[in-house]
Amino acid sequence: MAPPKRRTGGRTTPKGTQPSQRVRHDDDRHDTPPASTRYTPPTAQSLRESPPWVPVLMLALLGLGALVILLYYLGFVPGGRNNWYLFGGLVCMLAGLFTATKWR
């Protein structure tokens, strides 16, 4: 047996109600919607500015990561050629790229 079909159309709110209630002021001749507590206005573009240490940290992490990888391939790392140096250099470079996305 086939399942019953879905009903389409009809009321979505109970009879006698309205989707939104409007507030009427005595001194106003038009209706105004109630203030919403969920809306937060966006921050102005001129107010969003990064602290001065963000680009310094970004360049330091990118440079440190590149330097560690370069020294690994040249063989100048202490303790022999361990893959942890490559991993550390890559993590530093990725942290620098992540910091670059936060720079405004």
Secondary structure, 3 states (H helix, E strand, C coil): CCCCCCCCCCCCCCCCCCCCCCECCCCCCCCECCCCCCCCCCCCCCCCCCCCHHHHHHHHHHHHHHHHHHHHHHCCCCCCCCHHHHHHHHHHHHHHHHHHHCCC
